[in-house]
Amino acid sequence: MFQNLGEPSAKTVALKITGAITRRDSEKITRILDQSISKHGSIKLLVIIQHYPSLSSAESLYEDLSFAHLYSDRIERMAVVGDRAFKNTWVALFGLFSGLETEYFDKSQLNQAWSWLGETK
């Protein structure tokens, strides 16, 4: 399950993920990214992963964030905010294999994540 935290046409797309991403969710996210990319040419992505019990491996993270991989050539950078320090390694692997510039932030560092993306919140 996900929630769009920003304006659909904003250059920085912010998503909050609280459960497994279904096919329907993925289609909705794709539409959000398409809309923002068509307006701006490239975007930045903030993904907040919260209370996500099904995220038990790097492979499941890669699968659930596959929408970002599809747009890797149009995403300038992606910040992932989470609640488990070990996800830092998983996010680094995702960035390596997807070709995206990624950075992991603890949930207490949300403002730093926005700053890293070049935004102020």
HELIX and SHEET records of a PDB file:
HELIX    1   1 ARG A   23  HIS A   40  1                                  18    
HELIX    2   2 ALA A   58  ASP A   64  1                                   7    
HELIX    3   3 SER A   66  LEU A   70  1                                   5    
HELIX    4   4 LYS A   87  SER A   98  1                                  12    
HELIX    5   5 LYS A  107  GLN A  109  5                                   3    
HELIX    6   6 LEU A  110  TRP A  116  1                                   7    
SHEET    1   A 5 PHE A   2  ASN A   4  0                                        
SHEET    2   A 5 THR A  12  ILE A  17 -1                                        
SHEET    3   A 5 ILE A  43  ILE A  49  1                                        
SHEET    4   A 5 ILE A  75  GLY A  82  1                                        
SHEET    5   A 5 THR A 102  ASP A 106  1                                        
END                                                                             
